[in-house]
């Protein structure tokens, strides 16, 4: 008597049957939206052009000063990443404390601003940025998926050797491409502000270990003050992922209050990449509102 179960052919990756099979195996309600939220804000369009050295870059929210010519959007512009079923944040250029800033207001919402950069490892030594946070999000907890909100995030995505991805991560990457048209980045590093985790804590995503958060600010002590940072990208990546980074594909800023249903008010200063002696400002181009 033959007790062997019949062999069923597996669907090819990317096919409709494959996508349905993956969704069935994962068995998580809302996985597609979760992927869009967790990956879409971080994924990159690799067909976009790299950022020209020294360029000041426009965004769709730039409010030109009276009489000034509006900046032109293009492949090297910041873009607003919104997610199905999620309320979008409100981003707006302002001058705060005598300095240019991107103000964000978020209420039970999540969306990001993202810029494609395509910078090779040798050209991305130092990352400089700043932010100011009005208040923490009550009940936010980066260790709990259902409460994983943060008033500010600086998001970096990287390319890498995809043959090193686990079977699960390769499956999620294919699913992300089927749903969004973009592959999941090889790795995503987020600098975040936590309610209570000790700075230096690394928080791994529960669905994929290719998305990790590095806590660089914690608690209420630094609220309502500009916090300035200079980070060694390669050292941070090696600490968080245990390997050297590949190409830096994109830089993003993101505030999210959707999981807790809370609210946040924050401001982001210019983002600067400083390879060796050269400096490239990536955010907050002129002209700014008066």
MOWOUR-V813993 format. One record per residue. N is the residue number from 0. RES is the residue in three letters. NEAR is the number of other C-alpha atoms within 12 Angstrom. Layout:
BEGIN
n:N res:RES near:NEAR
n:N res:RES near:NEAR
END
This chain:
BEGIN
n:0 res:UNK near:4
n:1 res:UNK near:5
n:2 res:UNK near:5
n:3 res:UNK near:6
n:4 res:UNK near:7
n:5 res:UNK near:7
n:6 res:UNK near:6
n:7 res:UNK near:6
n:8 res:UNK near:9
n:9 res:UNK near:14
n:10 res:UNK near:14
n:11 res:UNK near:15
n:12 res:UNK near:21
n:13 res:UNK near:25
n:14 res:UNK near:17
n:15 res:UNK near:16
n:16 res:UNK near:17
n:17 res:UNK near:21
n:18 res:UNK near:27
n:19 res:UNK near:21
n:20 res:UNK near:20
n:21 res:UNK near:32
n:22 res:UNK near:24
n:23 res:UNK near:15
n:24 res:UNK near:15
n:25 res:UNK near:19
n:26 res:UNK near:12
n:27 res:UNK near:14
n:28 res:UNK near:12
n:29 res:UNK near:17
n:30 res:UNK near:24
n:31 res:UNK near:31
n:32 res:UNK near:23
n:33 res:UNK near:32
n:34 res:UNK near:37
n:35 res:UNK near:34
n:36 res:UNK near:37
n:37 res:UNK near:43
n:38 res:UNK near:47
n:39 res:UNK near:41
n:40 res:UNK near:46
n:41 res:UNK near:49
n:42 res:UNK near:42
n:43 res:UNK near:42
n:44 res:UNK near:30
n:45 res:UNK near:26
n:46 res:UNK near:14
n:47 res:UNK near:19
n:48 res:UNK near:19
n:49 res:UNK near:27
n:50 res:UNK near:30
n:51 res:UNK near:19
n:52 res:UNK near:21
n:53 res:UNK near:20
n:54 res:UNK near:22
n:55 res:UNK near:27
n:56 res:UNK near:38
n:57 res:UNK near:34
n:58 res:UNK near:33
n:59 res:UNK near:26
n:60 res:UNK near:29
n:61 res:UNK near:33
n:62 res:UNK near:27
n:63 res:UNK near:24
n:64 res:UNK near:16
n:65 res:UNK near:11
n:66 res:UNK near:11
n:67 res:UNK near:14
n:68 res:UNK near:14
n:69 res:UNK near:21
n:70 res:UNK near:25
n:71 res:UNK near:21
n:72 res:UNK near:18
n:73 res:UNK near:19
n:74 res:UNK near:24
n:75 res:UNK near:34
n:76 res:UNK near:34
n:77 res:UNK near:36
n:78 res:UNK near:33
n:79 res:UNK near:27
n:80 res:UNK near:33
n:81 res:UNK near:30
n:82 res:UNK near:28
n:83 res:UNK near:21
n:84 res:UNK near:17
n:85 res:UNK near:25
n:86 res:UNK near:25
n:87 res:UNK near:27
n:88 res:UNK near:33
n:89 res:UNK near:30
n:90 res:UNK near:35
n:91 res:UNK near:29
n:92 res:UNK near:34
n:93 res:UNK near:30
n:94 res:UNK near:22
n:95 res:UNK near:23
n:96 res:UNK near:13
n:97 res:UNK near:10
n:98 res:UNK near:22
n:99 res:UNK near:27
n:100 res:UNK near:31
n:101 res:UNK near:41
n:102 res:UNK near:35
n:103 res:UNK near:38
n:104 res:UNK near:33
n:105 res:UNK near:38
n:106 res:UNK near:28
n:107 res:UNK near:28
n:108 res:UNK near:34
n:109 res:UNK near:46
n:110 res:UNK near:42
n:111 res:UNK near:42
n:112 res:UNK near:44
n:113 res:UNK near:38
n:114 res:UNK near:46
n:115 res:UNK near:37
n:116 res:UNK near:42
n:117 res:UNK near:32
n:118 res:UNK near:32
n:119 res:UNK near:24
n:120 res:UNK near:27
n:121 res:UNK near:21
n:122 res:UNK near:26
n:123 res:UNK near:36
n:124 res:UNK near:28
n:125 res:UNK near:28
n:126 res:UNK near:34
n:127 res:UNK near:30
n:128 res:UNK near:35
n:129 res:UNK near:34
n:130 res:UNK near:40
n:131 res:UNK near:36
n:132 res:UNK near:39
n:133 res:UNK near:26
n:134 res:UNK near:29
n:135 res:UNK near:35
n:136 res:UNK near:38
n:137 res:UNK near:24
n:138 res:UNK near:22
n:139 res:UNK near:32
n:140 res:UNK near:28
n:141 res:UNK near:39
n:142 res:UNK near:25
n:143 res:UNK near:18
n:144 res:UNK near:20
n:145 res:UNK near:19
n:146 res:UNK near:23
n:147 res:UNK near:37
n:148 res:UNK near:41
n:149 res:UNK near:51
n:150 res:UNK near:52
n:151 res:UNK near:51
n:152 res:UNK near:45
n:153 res:UNK near:46
n:154 res:UNK near:41
n:155 res:UNK near:49
n:156 res:UNK near:45
n:157 res:UNK near:41
n:158 res:UNK near:34
n:159 res:UNK near:24
n:160 res:UNK near:17
n:161 res:UNK near:21
n:162 res:UNK near:11
n:163 res:UNK near:15
n:164 res:UNK near:22
n:165 res:UNK near:17
n:166 res:UNK near:15
n:167 res:UNK near:20
n:168 res:UNK near:30
n:169 res:UNK near:26
n:170 res:UNK near:28
n:171 res:UNK near:40
n:172 res:UNK near:38
n:173 res:UNK near:33
n:174 res:UNK near:36
n:175 res:UNK near:35
n:176 res:UNK near:27
n:177 res:UNK near:26
n:178 res:UNK near:30
n:179 res:UNK near:31
n:180 res:UNK near:20
n:181 res:UNK near:25
n:182 res:UNK near:33
n:183 res:UNK near:43
n:184 res:UNK near:43
n:185 res:UNK near:39
n:186 res:UNK near:45
n:187 res:UNK near:45
n:188 res:UNK near:46
n:189 res:UNK near:44
n:190 res:UNK near:45
n:191 res:UNK near:42
n:192 res:UNK near:46
n:193 res:UNK near:41
n:194 res:UNK near:32
n:195 res:UNK near:25
n:196 res:UNK near:23
n:197 res:UNK near:18
n:198 res:UNK near:19
n:199 res:UNK near:20
n:200 res:UNK near:25
n:201 res:UNK near:30
n:202 res:UNK near:34
n:203 res:UNK near:25
n:204 res:UNK near:27
n:205 res:UNK near:21
n:206 res:UNK near:24
n:207 res:UNK near:28
n:208 res:UNK near:27
n:209 res:UNK near:40
n:210 res:UNK near:37
n:211 res:UNK near:39
n:212 res:UNK near:43
n:213 res:UNK near:37
n:214 res:UNK near:32
n:215 res:UNK near:32
n:216 res:UNK near:35
n:217 res:UNK near:31
n:218 res:UNK near:25
n:219 res:UNK near:21
n:220 res:UNK near:19
n:221 res:UNK near:21
n:222 res:UNK near:26
n:223 res:UNK near:18
n:224 res:UNK near:19
n:225 res:UNK near:24
n:226 res:UNK near:25
n:227 res:UNK near:20
n:228 res:UNK near:25
n:229 res:UNK near:20
n:230 res:UNK near:26
n:231 res:UNK near:24
n:232 res:UNK near:42
n:233 res:UNK near:29
n:234 res:UNK near:21
n:235 res:UNK near:32
n:236 res:UNK near:35
n:237 res:UNK near:19
n:238 res:UNK near:20
n:239 res:UNK near:29
n:240 res:UNK near:29
n:241 res:UNK near:16
n:242 res:UNK near:17
n:243 res:UNK near:23
n:244 res:UNK near:34
n:245 res:UNK near:30
n:246 res:UNK near:32
n:247 res:UNK near:41
n:248 res:UNK near:39
n:249 res:UNK near:45
n:250 res:UNK near:46
n:251 res:UNK near:42
n:252 res:UNK near:46
n:253 res:UNK near:50
n:254 res:UNK near:51
n:255 res:UNK near:47
n:256 res:UNK near:40
n:257 res:UNK near:33
n:258 res:UNK near:30
n:259 res:UNK near:28
n:260 res:UNK near:24
n:261 res:UNK near:27
n:262 res:UNK near:33
n:263 res:UNK near:35
n:264 res:UNK near:34
n:265 res:UNK near:43
n:266 res:UNK near:42
n:267 res:UNK near:44
n:268 res:UNK near:36
n:269 res:UNK near:35
n:270 res:UNK near:37
n:271 res:UNK near:36
n:272 res:UNK near:39
n:273 res:UNK near:27
n:274 res:UNK near:25
n:275 res:UNK near:15
n:276 res:UNK near:11
n:277 res:UNK near:17
n:278 res:UNK near:21
n:279 res:UNK near:30
n:280 res:UNK near:30
n:281 res:UNK near:38
n:282 res:UNK near:41
n:283 res:UNK near:41
n:284 res:UNK near:35
n:285 res:UNK near:29
n:286 res:UNK near:27
n:287 res:UNK near:31
n:288 res:UNK near:24
n:289 res:UNK near:18
END
